[in-house]
Amino acid sequence: MEKQIVLQMLNIMKIYSNGVVANEDVTLELEKGEIHALLGENGAGKSTLMKVLFGIETPDQGKILLNGQEVHIKSPQEAISKGIGMVHQHFMLVPSLTVAENIILGVEPRKGKVFIDFNKAVDEAKKIAETYNFDIDVTAKVEDIPVGIKQKVEILKALYRGADILILDEPTAVLTPQETAELFVQLKKLRGNGHTIIFISHKLDEIKEICDRATIMRNGRSMGTYRVSEISTDDMSRLMVGREVAHSFEKEAAKCGDVVMRVRDLTVYNSQGVLKVDGLSFDLRGGEILGIAGVEGNGQSELIDTLNGINKKYKGTIRIKDADIQRMSIKDVRNLKVAHIPEDRMVSGCAGTLSILENLFSNQYDRPEYSGKMLLKRKAIEKRSNELIEEYKVKCRSNKQAVGMLSGGNIQKVIVAREFSSAPDIIIANQPTRGIDVGATEFIRQRLLEFRNAGCAVILVSADLNEIFALSDRLAVMYKGKFSGVFTDVSAVTEEELGRYMLGLEHAEKLEGAIYE
């Protein structure tokens, strides 16, 4: 039986005002009732293609056919009216509102012309949740529900507005294995009901599990569409990157040195007075990677900001190389040879309006090799910045290009290049490979191992459990501000077991291995 083609994007060309060719003669065809993967490195053109489909960008060439009819989509509202919905990687929910209020936001049922009918809103939210078998309390506030449920609320928002085609951007990035499995059950049901799903992900094993076909992009062009059952993950990677990619690493046994960080009874409240880190104690040694897993919102971000000296309002002690950092400035902490890859590259990782060069040297401009008594040594800075751009394979026109004009993955490369080039003894990496492609991910993970092998101490916070398992020498799980478990033999832990600790279903009575004393 021949499949019905519901959407065709034909020969799409998009050139940005800065001359970057984001899409070059790209064609994408979607069949009704399929889950279609869209793959590619950061900067390959995936996001631009989806922005064109969702009416955020206008193509310079090409056309879009919806059920055989040409359409011109000039805004997200127009895309929604034509049955196209998008669930963004970063949730677009209002935390202080209920699930029902978020679902109907902007299309609220009303009493008369002025007042919102909240009872009807709850009834309609319940009805659509039941229609798609989503087990959700629609009266709960979004700020009180788990991340996995938030993902489902975003999908229900799109379905409530009549989406037949759903674009999901990195939908499993922050989910536990159990939450991912639940989401996949729902997506398969949606597929069975005739919905078409575009699934954007860098997790090739997930694509193999759930997707029917995959369109692979590289450097703004399509490298073809393939039946997922007929192509290996190695072939997918090669088509995305243009070379062989290592998915596993030869990791030699850790040669741990002295303790370089001691944390004792650390307690942190956030700005709203909510307890986020609850009496945490642990040690970190040179030559090891301490992986920290956990569902987002369980204190990881507050822990990292405190260890880096960003947050000064805490109880307990943090000693780095025997120095108490309580009264130290962020620069003082960095001068202890601490590098930091932040969780949000745009908020705290870079200055988007400044150039690549300026971002690369923002933490080391005052070093003797780059700074004279009166003026900066521009030639040395120029030379080194170009070396780093080449070494870290940053796709850009020049070192003078604004960082904010780069793709997400290339912005991450600039941040990683800056931090790794500072000759650190301690690296605190928070989601270092989130939302970046397999080639850049391989590069960053390999560098972390190289630093560890050279005696550097690494704290790795990651929602990517494959990354946590591949790199960690010790593994701690955070749940409600505490370690629910610490594992010294990472190879003996399964994803399912880890997921239970992440969800708080398991909790170790005694934390062996958190402290070395």
MOSULSUL-V230722 format. One record per helix or strand of 2 or more residues. SS is the DSSP state (alpha for helix, beta for strand). FROM is the first residue (numbers start at 0). LEN is the number of residues. If there is no record, write none. Layout:
ss->{SS/SS}
from->{FROM/FROM}
len->{LEN/LEN}
This chain:
ss->{beta/beta/beta/alpha/beta/beta/alpha/beta/alpha/beta/beta/alpha/alpha/alpha/beta/alpha/beta/alpha/beta/beta/alpha/alpha/beta/beta/beta/alpha/beta/beta/alpha/beta/alpha/alpha/alpha/alpha/alpha/beta/alpha/beta/alpha/beta/beta/alpha/alpha}
from->{4/20/34/45/60/68/75/83/98/109/114/117/141/146/164/176/195/203/212/220/227/232/258/274/288/299/313/322/329/337/344/355/377/402/407/425/437/456/464/473/481/489/494}
len->{11/11/6/8/6/3/6/4/6/2/2/14/3/14/5/16/5/7/6/7/3/9/11/11/5/8/7/2/5/4/5/5/14/3/13/5/16/5/7/6/6/3/8}
